[in-house]
């Protein structure tokens, strides 16, 4: 007897979106220690490592000069003020002022170089992230909310930027100052210096044991920030639907839930910092009390000179102030570590080359257009097969229609031709060559794809038509062939006219004509039309049909459509059902089989024209 699946298992199976890498359920897989996080941050500096070393050297020199200044102040008391030697007091006072000015200068130069290098480093990180965005496989974007990706590029980079531009300078300065002061104390009076160092152990331990809590609350803030951005992105993209159905209050409630979660995580972080920082300050001040008590007794007893006591006080300031600074900065540093962890995790995501691979065959382009699927199996996740044992053959120059109910695998089939997704079993041959053997970029440049949803970027019409350095005459000739020039003359649109994001200042038909002109300029060997004439008025539909027929000449063409009259002119039809090819033949021949799938679709189409939206995950 097959065991019954629990609801938890079912939910996991149905869950398609990837879990956030800062979620408690998976954090242990991506969790790295502070040292590793710090080294991840340091790895970004390799382009400017020399300049960073120079800035660190200047900061170290500043720490050494500050210690010398403290020593000179002790000498001023010992040799000038105590014996009432005015000349000696003035001389050492001038030494102190000169050393402090010199320390200020070296620190300013060092921090200036550090700030410049940090800005350059952040710029390189942003470039690296954007380049990585461009090489990630499509399946990554299918499973990641858009807001989560935006958070990586904005919020997490800002966390790293805060570390480099602010925290790194303070951290290095504090470490060098505390280290040099420690050495100076031990060399001056090992007994008193050792007591002071030992007295800092409670503060150091407190900082060490509370940093894990700080890291946890920062992770929670980062995760809820991702969720908030994802929800905002979702509602912005669906604003027309929200308005149409009067869902403003519904969307506000859901958005407020995300805001409340982020707000609560911020309150938790503030609560932790409100406890950690005052306690750290208290523990740092305790050794100073010990210095006054023990050192004061030694001064009274005559075993410690007053000048040396003043020197020790100054050493303590140079030692304990940086520790207090570290205690205050620990939340910023932990936030930076969390951000670096997320950025590194994002950059480790497998690229399209790693997932899909790319062949090196470049000798067969342009393609003839012969296509053959041999027993192809494909799934987006695990073994939930979307295509099952799919086999068919298309000859060069044929016009083939693909149809079936929503989710039957039509869009997935044509996506495999462009190597947008990987198939797990079988073979796909183009001109008799396995598709994996082709150079992937060249393969895609030989396939023209026009979908119902046309992507339009903010920019000029020329920039939206081609990224190649083509002459205006060539572009206008393509516009004439597709009918876009007719629309340009009618509306006053020019190649240098500005197009808004998403083509908001264009009609659906105008966007579709732009998409067809793009394909015409690219001159592909294969043409794929996915509901290219859906939801378009008769004027533009006529123009688009004429443009499509001109594009089809001499090319293998695959047409996906739910409107049956769109594909009645095809030479052959491939009818899909649940990821399988169930019928194949000419429209006339398939209609003769009244019990067949196509005949049923045709009858239902005559009763009611279906206008179904293609599933994103067919």
Buried (B, 14 or more C-beta within 10 A) or exposed (E): EEEEEEEEEEEEEEEEEBEBBBBEEEBEEBBBEBEBBBEBBEEBBEEBEEBBEBBBBBBBBBBBBBBBBBBBBBBBBBBBBBEEBEEBBEBBBEBBEEBBEBBEEBBEBBBEBBBEBBBBBBEBBBEEBEEBBEEBBBBBEBBBBBBBBBBBBEBBBBBBBBBBBBBBBBBBBBBBBBBBBBBBBBEBBEEBBEBBBEBBEBBBEBBEEBBEBBBBBBBBBBBBBBBBBBBBBBBEEBEEEBEEEEBEEEBEEBBEEBBEBBEEBBEBBEEBBEEBBEBBEEBBEBBBEBBEEBBEEBBEEEEBBBBBBBBBBBBBBBBBBBBBBBBBBBBBBBBBBBBBBBBBBBBEBEBBEEBBEBBEBEEBBEBBBBBBBBEBBBBBEEEEBBBBBBBBEBBBBBBBBBBBBEBBBBBBBBBBBBBBBBBEBBBBBBBEBEBBBBBBEBBBBBBBBBBBBBEBEEEBBBBBBBEEEBEEEEBBBBBBBBBBBBBBEEEEBEBEBEBEEBBEBBBBBBBBBBBBBBBBBBEBBBBBBBBBBBEBEEEBBBBBBEBBEEBBEEBBBBBBBBBBEBBBEBBBBBBBEBBBBBBBBBBEBBBEEEEBBBBEBBEEBEEEEEEEEBBEBB
